[in-house]
Each structure stands twice: as C-alpha cells, then as structure tokens.
Amino acid sequence: MNATTTINTSPPQASPPAEAVEAACFHCNEPVPANLNLTIRYRETHQPACCAGCQAVAQSIIDAGLGDYYEQRERPADRAAPLPDELLARLRLYDDPALQQGFVSSAGSDEREAALLIEGITCSACIWLNERQISKVPGVLGVSINYTTHRARVRWDERATQLSSILQAITAIGYRAQPYDRARQEAASEKSRKTALLRLWVAGLSMMQVMMFTVPVYLSDARDIAPQWMSLLNWATFLMTLPVATWASWPFYISSWRDLKRGRAGMDLPVSIGVLSAFVASTLSLLHGQREVYFDSVSMFVFLLLSGRYLEERARRRAGAALEQLAGLLPAFAHRLLPDQSTEEVAVIHLQMGDRVLVKAGETIPVDGEILHGDSEVDEALLTGESLPLAKRPGDAVTAGTINHGSPLQISATRVGQSTRLSGIVRLLDRALAEKPRVALLADRVAGAFVAALLLVAAGTWWYWHGHNPQHALPITIAVLVISCPCALSLATPAALTAATGQLARRGMLIARGHTLDALAQITDVVFDKTGTLTHGQPHLVSQHHWRGDAAMLLRVAAALEAHSSHPLAHAFAHLPDVAIPAAHEVSNHPGGGLTGIVEGQMWALGHADFVAQTSGLTLPGDAPAVVGTPVWLAGPGGIARFDLADTARADAASTVAALQQRGLTTHLLSGDHPSPVHALAQQLGIAHAQAQATPEGKLAAIRQLQSTGKRVLMVGDGVNDAPVLALSDASIVMGSGVDVAQTVGDAVLYDCQLAHIPYAIGLARQTRTVIRQNLWWALGYNVVALPLAMTGWVTPWLASLGMACSSLLVVGNALRLAGSRKNGHTPGVK
C-alpha cells in the first residue's frame, strides 16, 4: 500500500494489511513511524495514529459522538505536539512515593487516589474534557473534578499506570495539574481573582471613555459633526476598545479555541464570535472612512460579561466555602517530639504513624491519634457540631483539625495525611460535588446542543438582515449570539447542589453521592435501624442468667468472642471490671446470627437464640426469666448463659421522628434485635411500624416490599452490618460513629450523629429541587423570550450582554439562598 498524502473527505475505510513503509495518521495526516502501532477506533475500524497525542484527541472526539467531524472537515487537524523532554522529566518526579505522601492516599494494595489542582478551567466544558482525557489513561479507575474548586480526585491502579502519565494526559490538552495544596490553590485563586479584576477594570475604563466619545454622536444630527471630527472620534474609540477586544476578552478566546480544537462548540464560542465580529467589522469600516462603527457596543458588552463572570465566580466560591473551610483545618506545621523530649518543627506532610507530637494550647491537632500525656479540652465544633469543648485525658482519641483549648497534649499519631478522618470527609465532599445527577447531565447536554443551534440561528439572522437591511445585520447578529448564551442553563443545577451540599456539611451531614439530594427530595418512608442509630449503640450489661457452667467463666467466653465483633452490642463486653479476657481462635461472624469461635479449647456460639441453638446443637431453656433489654445467648460444651443488655435512645430521636411525621413521611423501625426492646423503643418514639429479629435477608425483603408499592425509601443505619440494605434503598444515611467516612456505602453520613439533621436535610433537598426547577425554567424561559427579541432587532448588543449577565447572576443568586443560615433548622417554603 502506498503512503497516503491527500485528504479523503469520504468516510475513512480500514486499510488492508500490506507491506507499506508508512501510513498517514487518521487525525493529522502526518506519516506514521514504521515501528509504531497506535490505533484509533472509528466505526468498527482501526485507523493508524502517528503519536499518543493524536490517538487521545481523536478517540475523545469519536467517543463523544462527534465522529462526523472526520467526514466533514476540509483539512486535517494539527498534530498534537509532543511534550518537551524537560517537562516530561519534571512530571516523572511525581512518581516518587516520598513526594506523593502529602497528596496521595492508598485505597487498596495497588489502588491509589490523588488530589490534584487543575489550572486553566473556565467552564463546565473544561471539566468534561479533562474528565474524558484522564479516564482514557490505561489503569485509571475513576476521576471526578469539582467545578467550584477545580480540585480533581483521580483513582488509578499503580500496576497499570503512574501518576506522571495522568499528569501528562492533562498537560497534553493545554491544562496544568499540580498536587493539591491549599496554600497553592489560594495563591492561584487570588492571582486569578486579581487578573479578572484587572480585565474588568480595563473594560470598565474603556467603556466609560468610549461612551464619552459616542454620546455626542448619538445626540447630534449627522450633519452637525464635521467629517474630520467624526473620524477623530471613531479613531479614539478604536484605540480605547483595542485592549478590551484583545487582552480583556482573551479568556473567551482561549476557551473557545480549546473547544474548537476538540471538535465541539463551547459556551464561550458565541461570545467570541460576537466580540470579534463587531470589532473587526468596525475596524474595517473605520479604515474605509465609513461612519458606522460598534466600538461602544464591544466595550459595553465585554464589560458586562466580565462583570457577570466575576460576580458568578465569587458566588460559586461562596457556595463551596464549606469544603474549603474543612480542607483548611489542618495546620501546615507540627511539633514532633524527639526521644530526649525536645521538639522539632516539621511539615505535617512529613509526619508518620507512630510519631509523637506536642500540641500546645490554642493549636490545631495535626493528626488522628491517642493522647499519651496531658489533660485538656478539645473543640470539635467544625467536625461534630458540638458547641462546647470536650474534656480529653490520656487514652482518649483525638481527631486532626480539632483545636486544643486547655493545656499541652502529647499525642501518638495513629493516622496521618490522607488517612485522617478529616481527609476522608474532604474526599467524600469532593466526590459528592463532582458527581452529577441526571438533571445536571441533561442540562449540560442541552446546553451543548443549544450552542450549535444558536450558531445556526445567528447565521440565519445575519443572512435575513443582510438581504433586507445590511446596515443592521451585524449588530442584530451579535445581539443574538450574546443574549442567548446558555451559561444560565449549565449553572442552574450545579450552583444549587453546591450551595445545599455546603450548607449540610456545615451542619454535620456529609453528602457522599451526587444523586443524594434529588433522592431525598422524593422520599416517602424513612426506615431506622435500632442499635447505634436511634440508640447510642453503647449498651451495658444489666443481668446474667446461666444454666450449667460457671458464671464468671461464661462471661469471660462471651467477652472473648465479642472482642472480634464491631457490632455496637459488643461494646457491653469490652470494659467489664475484673474480667480477664482469654484469647479466642477461629472466630467467624455470621451476619444476622452471631459469632462462633474456640475459647479455651471449646467451640462456642454467641448471638440470637435460634442461631445459638442451631449452631451449638443444644436446647436452650424454655423457663428462662423475662428478658430485660436485648438478650444475647451463649452456648457450648461448658454451659449455657443469657446476657441481657440495655441501651438508651438518643436525646433527639423522639423529636426527629415527630418532625418527619409532620412532613408527611411514614417512619419504620427495622431491627435484628429481640422483639421486647424493639417494640418498647417504637412505642417510646411513636413509630407505628416496627419489625424485630430481622435477618439481613429479611431487611432486604422489607425494603423491597415497600418499594413494590411505589414507596421511596430512606434507610438510616449505623453502616456496620447494613451495607446491603443501605445499597438497596432509594437513599441512605449512615451514622458517623459507625463507619469510616471515606469508605462508606451510604449516600450521606451524619458525622456528628445528630438525628435532627435528617428532617432538615429532607426539607433542604425539597427546596433544592424547587430551586433547580426555578433555575431551569428561568433559563429556558429567558432564552425563549430573549432570542426572538434579538432576532427582530429590538435588543442592542450591549443590552443583550446585560441580559445574559443578569440571567446567569439570577440563577446563582437564587441558588445561594440555599446556603443561608437556618438557626432553627427550618427551611423556609418547605412543609
């Protein structure tokens, strides 16, 4: 086969194998090196690529459904330039495990997760492009980018790829990724803010000066101004508008060029076309000595557009302030204790597990750890919502990000860096804000199609007016391009979700999934687990009965088995006075039943009565005394015993149930516990529907039964043994005390364990849905009304830019109502 050197505009066909010396790149038409085997999948064929850059770009275009680009293009695309060796070498430095310690966490034996800050993002299209590019790197398991903070969370398999490969993929499409560092992000954000303000100032100054020159022209008759003075005024407006059309408008051009290089029409494209068309046409008119120029319109609508963008950016950052507040809780430095009891100041990222740190009064605790020496009070308000400092003494656990208020503490680090509870909370919020519910994805797709349709409408408008009134064709076309920019449509959903998620985070509830708020707004039934959810999950032993065997020995056996359980009931055996707990071997956990294991050479069964009887093969006594609380049976060769455990309801459980019922929700209690304590608690809290002794399979069946009747179910559990039922429910909330927030299977986490946040969250979710609908209807209604007005010439370009900016600001401002403080926990407008 001969090397292809011409461009074929018909659909490319798969090339038959032959002894060709070289082939042409499908994307850029450059020769493909002889020993390179890179292919692009296109319509069930495999086309050659000359480099990895062309392969990545072409595959992204095709996978996005834009494959027709390769049929309709008139010339090949530019070749994706390889990255310089110096840059590649610098990126490879990030593969060093020591360097990764501060921003990379381990999610498994070979799975890694990194927090990256991506620079150059200007719109939601940038998010889409980066996510697609990163996800195509072999070995990448997941990627999500937060539009508000530009922070990316990337997970990858270390056996298949390295972090440097991911950074190269981002750099290859014109963006820059760096390890997330809050100080660096604040510096980048401040630099971006100052640059935006300077562009806004330039545009505003130009607009005022241009209007000073233009107003006399508008107010006077054309014959009142001599031609030489008119020419002077026009040249003055040109010089004042030049920096606006070039430097101040540069962000619009860069964003549009990036989109065009990837074969798509972004939201800044109509703006760029409008600005350049007006400026170029006015410049040509000026050079030909004509009076019709539109420099005033250019400076006016660039100023208004930049004003809207600046205010919108400030509003988005305010909406995401909760996440940044959490991310900024950790200090940059810590006092590490040396063996001779002296201290050295080190960066927090260099601390390791087992290090001892000194936290002075007033300082922030830098690690999760255990107090070795010192008694003090620790403020955990930002993590738990507890307003008063909590007393801490040796042996107590402390959390990174909390503040030591009393005296100095010596702490042994048990978790550092990305492993701390605070880092897990930040990762959870990052993921929730980056995931998009269906309505947001639909809005983005509509916005993308809308831009393409808008360009066609603008072309048709120009064609019509050029044939009927050429003098007005250009300004009317510019007004059409600017007034209908779909920014408000794309902002409608993420602005509301970010504001609501941040508000809930400030109150003590972490949203872990993008669809959670939408699901909470549709809930009809709330199902509660009992132990650790409606109760504190800190039961205590109230009575013991035994048949055969020694009572003290049976208690030791029970404590030995329960030492291997994470169930809240196990805590009742953890700190028994004067009980020497023996070792247990071959312990097995049977969900919904109990535990089995060997203690002191004998096999024992511990748990529910039916499970213990069946497993041990022994008959439990039928004349046992009445149960007080929750019964736990033990049986084995050495005897039979029953331990009665009691727990107390949370202080806000009754008020929470009442508030949910006032909102029209049906409450249920679903527990694997004994019927006596379950029904007693249900009666105490006013829950009409209660089911006891529910196995994991029984819980799943109960949820399915509710869903089969059209109910939308919220499951609230402790996250320890409820994973299947939490996953099956339409929405789920887990208690923060029962689960590692970074690994939760729930849709939300009550990390301060305050049940009162649940009715508030449902109310806020309903209001969020209302705000999203308001925003979407406004964005659509605005365009339906504004576009015909612009097409018929009733709207000038500067008025169109004002309308577009106000539309976007109205959407963001409406969403910010969700971020307002609600001291009484009530959300206005939600019953």
N, C-alpha and C positions, 0 to 999 in steps of 0.2 A: 504494500500500500504506500502510495506517495504521501509525503507530508502535506497537510492541508495548510494553505496560506491565504485562502479567501474566506469571506464570511457567508455562511449559508443561512438565510432567513427562514427557511422551512424548518420543521421540527427536526432536531438532530437525531440521527439514527445510530444504533450501536454499530461500532466498527468491527468487521470480521477480523479474526486473527490473521496475521501475516507477518512477514519478515521486514516490517517497516523499521527504518532507522530512527525516526522521530515522528511524533504525532503533535497535534495542536491542542492546547488547553481549551477545554469546553467553555471556560469563563472568560479568559482574556485573549485567547488565540495565540499565545506565545508558544514556542516549541517546548515539548515535554522532554526532560533529560532521559536518556536511553535507559538507565537503570532504576528509574523512579516508578513506583507502582501505586499511585494515588488515584482513586476513582470518585466520581460524583454520581449518585443515584438520581436518574431522571427518567420518569415514565417507563419503568421496568427495563431500563438500560443502564449500563455503567459507562460513564464518559470519563476521559482522562483529565487529570489536573496537573499543572506544572509545579505546584507547591502546596503546602498545607494551608496557606492563607487563602488561596483561590478555592481550595476544596471547602474550607469552612464557610466562606462567604456564599459560594454558590449553593451549598447544601442548605444554609439558613434561608436563602431566598426561595428555594424549591419547597422546603418543608413548611414554609409559611403560606403556601398556596399561591405563590406568585411565579410559578414556572413559566407562564405565558410570556414573561419578560424576555426569555431567550428566543422566542419566536418573533417578537415584535421589535426588538432592538435594531438600531440601524448601524451600530458599530460595537465591537467587543468592549467589555469593561476594562478599566485599568487593572493592571496586575497588582495583586496585594504585595506590597513591598516587604521583603523580609526584615525582621528586626535586626538592628546593629548588634555585632558580637559583644560590644561593651555593655549594651543594655541586657542582653541575654545572660551574660556573666553576673550582672548585678542581681537579676531576678533569681538566679540559681542559689544565691546566698540564702534565700528564704527557706531552702530545704534543710537548713541546719536545725536539728532538734533544739539546741540551746536557744536559738533565736526565736523559735516558734513557741517557746514556753509561755510567753505572755499573752498570746492571742489564739493559740490552737489548743483544742481540748480533744481527749480521746473518747470516742463514743463506742468503742469496742476494741478487740485485739488489733485490728488493722484499719479501723474506721476513724477518720479524723474530721474535725469540724473547726473552721476558721472564721473569725470575724474580720471582715475587710471593709475598708472605706473606699468607695469608688468615686473618683473625681471626674467631673465633666458631665454629670447627669443634669439635664434641664427639663425633662418632661417624662410622662409615662411611657412614651415610645422608647426612650433610652433604657428604661427598666426592662421592657420587653426584649430589646435587642441584646442587652447584656445577659439576661437570664437564658436566652436561647443559645448564645455563644458559649457560655460556661457549661451548660448542660450537655453540649456536644463533645466535650473533652472526655475521652475514654477514662472510665473509672470514677467520674463524678456521679454521686448518688443523689444529690439534691442541691438546689440553690434557691434562695429567696432574697429579694432586695427590698429594703424599706424605702419607699419613696420620700418619706418625711426626712429621714436622717441620712439617706444614701449609704446605709450600712448593709453589707451583704453577709449572709450566712451560707457557707459552702461546705458540703459534706462530700468526702471522697474516700475511695479505697486506696490506702497507701501502697498496696501491692501492684496496683494498675497505673497509678499516676502520681506525680509530685505536685506540690503547691506551686512550684515555678511554672509548670505547664499551664495551670489555671491562670496565673498572672500574665503569662504570655498571650493567652487567648483574649484576655481583656484588653491588653495593650495593642493587639493587632487590629482592633476595630476603633482605635482612636481614643480610648478612655485610659485612665490610670488607676490602678488598685494598689492600696497600701494596707499593711496591718492596721486594724482599728486601734487608734489611740485617742482617748477623749481630748487630750490637750491638742493633738494634731487636728482632730476634727473641729474643735472650737477655733483653732487658728485658721483653718481652711474656710470655715463658715464665716468668720469675721472678715477675712480677705474678700470672700465672695460678696458679703453684705456691703463692704466699702466700695467695691468695684461697681456694684449695682447702683449704689447711691450716687457715685460719680457720673455714671452714664445717665442716670435720671437728672442730675444737676445740669449736665451739658445739654440734654434735650430740653429741659425746662428753660434754661437761659436762652437757648436758640429760639424756642417758641415765642418767648416774650419779645425778643428783638425782632424776629420776623414779623410778628403781628404789629409791632410799631411801624414797620415799613409798609405793611399791607393794608392796614385800616384806612389810611388816606386814599388808597386806590379804590377800595370798596365804596367809600363815602362820596367820592367825587365822580363827575362825569368824565368819560374817556378823553374828551377834548380839553379838559381843564389842566391836564398834565402834559407838558411838552415831551416829545419822544425821547430826548436825551435824558431827561429826569426819570422817565419811566424805565429806561434801560438801566440807569444807575440804581434805582430801587430794586429792580429784578436781580442785578448782579450782587447787590448787598444781601438780598435774601438767599441767593445761591451760596455765598460764602458762609453765611450763618447756618445754613442747612447741611452743608457738606460734612461737618463732623457728626451730625445726627445720622445722616444716611450711611455713613461708613462705620465709625467707631461705636456710637451708641447703639446702632442696630446690629452690631456684629453677632451677639448671641443668637438672634433669629436666623442669620445666615448659616452659622456653624451647625445649628440643629437641623436646619433644612438640608444642608449638604450631606450630613451623616445619613439622614433618611434616604435621600436620593441615591447615595452610593449603595445602599442595601436594597434598592428597588421598591421603596414604599413612600407614600405621601404622608408626612407627619403634620402635626397641628401648627407648626410654625411656617409651613410652606406657603399658605395663603398670605400670611403677614409679609413674608419676604418678597413674594411676587408683587404685592401691593406697594410696598415701600420702594422697591427698585423700579417698578414701572412708572410710578409718579415722579421719582427723582430723575430717571433717565429721560422721560418724555419732556419734563420741564427743562432739563439742561439742553436738550436738542432744540426745543422751542426758543430758549434764550440765545443759543448760538445762531439761529436763523433770524433773529430780530423780531420774533413774534411776542405778543403781549400775554398770551395765555400760559401761565406757569402755576404750579401747585406746590411750591416750596412751603407755603404756610400749612397746607394740609399734611405734608410729610412730617414737619416738625411737631405739629399738634398731635397727630395720632401716634407717633413714636413716643412722645412724652406720656400720653395717656396709657399706652400699652405698657411702658416700663413702670409707670406708677402702679398699675394693676398688678403686674408681676411682683413688684417689691412688696406691696401690701399682702398679696396672696402668700408669698414666701414667709412673711412674718406670721401670718395666721396659721400656716401649716406647722411651723416650728412651735407655736404656742400649743397647738393641738397635740403634738408629740412630746411635750415637755416632760410628761411623767416618765417616759422611757429614759430621757437624758438625765433626769434627776436621779433615777435608780443607778444608771451607769456611772454617775459621778460620785457615788457614795464612797467608793474605795479611795484611800489615800495613795499618794504616789510613793511615799517612803515609809519605812518602819524601823523600829529599834530592835535589832536582833541581839539576843543575849549570848555572850561567849562563855566558855567553860569557867573562866575566872570571875564571872558575874559582871564583867564590864559589858558595855553595849557598843554596837557599831550601827551606823545608819546605812541601810541598804534599800535599793528599789524593791517595791513589793513584788514585782515580777520575778525577782531572784530568790524569793523565799521558797523553801521546800518543806514537804511534810516532815514533821518531827522537830523542826526549828522551834526554838523558844523565843518569844518576842515580848518586849516590855511595852505596855500601853499606858501612858501617863493619863492623869485626869484631864478630861476635855478632849482627848484624842479619839480618832475613829479606829475601831478594831480592824486590822487589815486581813485577817484570816478567819476561817472557821476553826474553832479549837476548843480546848478544855482548860479551865483555869487551874494553874498549879499553885500559885500563891496570891493572896490578897482578897479582900472583901470590898465590894463596891456596888454601885448601882449603874445599870446599863440602859440607855434609852434605845428602844427598839421600835419607835413610833413609825418610821418610814417603812419598816418591814412587816410589822404586825398590827399597826394601828393603835397599839396600847399607848395611852397618853402619858402615863406615869412611868418613870424609870423602874426597872425591876431589880430586886436585890440579887446579887451574884456572889457565890463563895467558891472555895476550892472544890473541884469535881464537877462544877456546873459547865454546861456547854454555852459557848458564845458564837455569834454569827458575824461574819465580815460585813462591814457597812454600818454597824451599830456604834453608838457613842458611849464611851466610858465617862460617867459623870462624877464618880466619887474619888477613890484613891487608886494608886497604880496597881496594875494587874500583870502577872506573869502568865503567859498563855502558851500552851503547846499546840502547834499547828497540826490539825488533822486534815484540812482541805485548803488548798491554796490556788490562786489564779483562776483558771476557767472551771475548776472543780467546786468552787464555793457555791453555797446556796444562792447568794446574790447573783453570781454569774448565770446560774441556771434560770433565775427569774428573768434576767435580761434576755437570755436566749429565747425563752418562752414568749416574751412580749415581741421580740423581733420577728419570730415566726408568725405570730398572730397578725401583726401589722403587715407582713409581706404577703401572706396568703390572701387571695381574693375570692369572695363569694361569687355565686353565679351572676348576680345582678351587676357586679363590678366588671366581670369579664364580658358580659353582654354590652355594657356601656362602652367599654374600650373597643369592641368590635364595631359597634355602631358608629363611634367617633371616627375610626379609621376609614370606614366606607363613606362617612359623611364628607371627609376631606376630599376624597376623589370625586364625589358627586358635586361638591362645591366648585371645584376647578372647572368641571364641565358647564355648570350653571354660569359661572363667571365668563367663560369663553362665549357661551351663547348670548349673554347680556352684552358683551362688547360687540359681537357681530351684529346684533339688532340695532344698537345705538349708533354704531359706525355707519350703518346704512341709512339711518333716519336723522341723526343729529350728531355728526362726528365730533363736534366741539365738546359734547358731554359724555362721550363714550368712555374715556379714560377715568374721570373721577367717579362715575357711576360704577364702573367695573371694580375700582379699588374699594369703594364702599361695600360692594357685595362680598369681596374677598375678606375684608376685615370684620364686618359686622357679624358674620355667621361662623366665626372661628369656634370649633367645638370644645374649647377648653372647659367651659362650664359643665358640659356633658361628662367629660372624663373626670372632673373633680367632684362630681355630685356624690358618688359613693365613698371613695377613699377618705375624703375630708370628714364625713360624718363618722365613719368607722374609727378613724384615728382619734377623733375627739372623744368618742364614747369609750374606747378601749383605754385611753389615758385616764379618763375620769374614774373608771372602775379600778384601775391599778392604784390610783391614789387612795381609794377607799379600802383596798385589801383583797380585791379579786383580780386574778390574772386570767386574761382570755388567751387560750392556747391554740385556737383554731380560727381560721378566717371566717368560717360559716357560723360561728357560735352565736353571735348577736342576732343573726337572721333566724336561727333555730329557736332561741329563747323567746323571741317575739311571738312565736306561733304555739307556744306550749299551752296545753290544756290540763295536764295532770303532772303532779310532782310526786315522785316516789322516793322515800327516805330509807336508807339503811338505819339500823339502830345503834349498834355499838361503835363508838368513835365518831358518830355523825350527830344524831340527836342527843346522845350522851357524851360524856367527856372521854370515854374509852379508857378510863383509869379505874377499873373495878377493884374491889378489895374482898378478901375472904371473910365471910360473915359466919359460916358454920361448916363443920365437917362431920360426916357420918361414915362409919366403916363397918364392914361385915367380913370377918376373918382378917387376920394380919394385924400388925402393929400400926397404930395411927400415925406415929412420928415417921415410921419407915414409908408408909403410903404417901405422906405429904412430901417426903424427900424425892420419891419416884416421880410424883406429879411435877414438882419443880424442875427436876432434871429434864423431863420431856418438854415442858413449856419453854425451857431456855432456848430451844431450837425453833420457836414459833414467833412470827411477827404479828400475830393477831392481838388486838387490844386486850383480850381476856388474859393473855399470857402475862401481862404486867402484874397481875394479882399475885403471882408466884415469884416475881423477880426479887423482891426485897423482904422476904419473910425473916423475922428476927430469930436468931438462934437456930437456924436451919442450915446444916452443912449439905450443900447440893452435890450429889455424886455425878459422875460422868455418864452420859447416855450415848449409845452407839447405834448405828444403822437406823437413825430416826427418819421416818417418812411422813410427809404431810399429805393428808387426804382431804382435799377441798370439800367443805360442806359436811365432813365427818369428824375428823380429829387427827390424832397423831399415833403412830406406833413406833416402838423402839426397844432396845435392850438396855436395861438398867440392872446393875449388879448381877449380871448373868441370866436374867429372866426377861422374857418378852412381855411387854405391857401395851395396853390400848387405852387411850385417853380421849374423851370428847363426848359427843352426843350418846344418849343411852342406846339407841338402836345400833349405831356404829360400833360401840364398845362391845355390846352383846354379840353381834355378828362376828366381829374380828377376833375376840377372845374365845368365843365358843362357850362362854359362861352365862348362866341365867342370873340376871340382876334381880335383887329382892323386890317383891311386889308390895311389901308392907313398909316401904321407906317413909320417913316423916315428910310432911308437907314441904314443898320447895319454897325457899326464901331467896328470891332473886333468880339468877341464872345457874342451873345445875351443870356441873362438869363431872362425868363419871370416869373412874379408873378401875381397870380390871386386869388381873394377871394371876399367875400361879401363887403369888404371895398374898392375895387378898383382893377385896373389892371395897371401893370407897366412893363417896359423893361429896363434892365440894360445892357449896353454894356461894356464888359471887354476886355482889351488888354494885350497881353503877348509878350515877346521878345524872339527871337531864341537864343539858346546858341551860344557862340562865335565860338566853334569848330564844329557846326552842318554841315555847308556847306562843310568844308574840309573833315569831316568824310564821308559824302555821296559821295563826289568825290572819296575818296580813296577806298571805297567799290566798286564803279562802275569801277574803274581802275583794280580791282582784278577780274572783270568779274561777279560781283554779281548784281542782279536786286533789286532795292530799291522800297519800297512801303510806303505810309502814310495811316494809318488806324485810324480814329478818330471818336468819337461820337460828335464832335463839329460841329458848323454851317458851311455850305459849303464855305462861304466867307473867313473866316480866314484859313480854311484848304487848299483851293486851292491857296491862296496867299502865304502861307508858302511853299507849294510844289513847286510853281514857283520860289520862292526865293532860295530854296535849290537845285533845279534841279532834283526833284523827279517826274518821269513821271506818276507813278501810284498812285492816291490819291482817297480815299473814305471817304466821310463825313457823319455825322449823322448815324454812325454805332452803332446799339444796341449791347449788349453782344452776342446775338444770331447771329446778322449779322457779327460780328467779327469772331465768330467760323465758320460760313459758308464760309467766305472769306479765312480763313486758310485752311479749308477742300478743297476748290476749287483749291487752289494752289497745295496742296499735291496730289490731284487726278490726276494732270497732271505730276506727278513724281518730283515735286519740293521738295527740302529740305529747310524748313522754319526756320529762326531765328526770334523770336519775341522780340522786345526791348520795355519795358513798365515801368511805374512807380510803378507797384506792388500793387497799391491801389485797383483798381477795374478791373484788367485784369487777375485775377487768372485763370479762365477757359481757356482763350486763351493762356496764358503762359504755362499751363499744356499740351494743345493740340499740341503746336509747337514742332518741332524736337529738338530745343534748345531754351532757353530763357535767357534773361538778364534783370535784374531789376535795376533801379536807386537806389543808396543807400539812397537818401534823402526821398524816398517814402515808405520805408518798414523797419521793424525791421529785421536786417540781420540774426538774429538767427531763425526767423520764416518764412523766405522767401520760396515762392513756385518756385522761379526761379532756373535755373541751374547755374547761375552766378550772382554776384552782383557788380555793379560799385559803390563802396562805396565812391569814390571821385567825382562821377558824370561827369567824363571826357569822352565824347563820342569818342575821338580819340583813346581810348584803344580798341575799338571794332574791327577796321580793323587789328590792331596789334595782337589782340587775335586770330582772324581767321588765320592770317599768321603764328603765332606761333603754332596753332593747326595743321595746314597743315604740318609744319616742324616736329612737334612731331610725327605725323602719319608716316612721312618718316623715322624718326629716329627709331621708333618702328619696322617698316618693315626691315630696315637695320639690326637692332639688332637680330631680329628673323631669318632672312636669314643667318646672320653670324653664329649664334648659331647652326642652323641646318646644314649649310654647313660645319662648322668646325667638327662637330661630324661625318658627312658622310665621310669626308676625313681622320680624325684622327683615327677613330675606326679601319678601315681595316689596316692602317699602324701599329697600335699597335698589332693587331691580328697576323700579319705576321712577327712580331719581328723586325721591322725597328725602333722602338722607345723604348728607355730605360726608366725605371721608373722615373728617375729624369727629363728627358726631357718631359715625359708625364705630370708631375706635373707643369713644367714650362709652357707647352702649355695650361693646364687647367686654371692656374692663369692668364696668359696673355689674354685668351679668356674672362674671367669674367671682367678683368680690361678694356678691349677694349669696352665692352658693356656699362659699367658705364661711361667711359670717353666719348664715343660718346653721351650718354645722357646728360652729363654735358655741352655740347655745347649749350643746350637749356637754361642753367642758366646764360649764359654770358650777360653782359650789352649791351643794344642797345640804345644808347643815342638818335638816330634819330627815334626810333620807327619802324625801318625797320628790317625785319627778313631776313637774307641772304638766298638766294636759293628759296625764295617764291615770286611768282609774284602775 
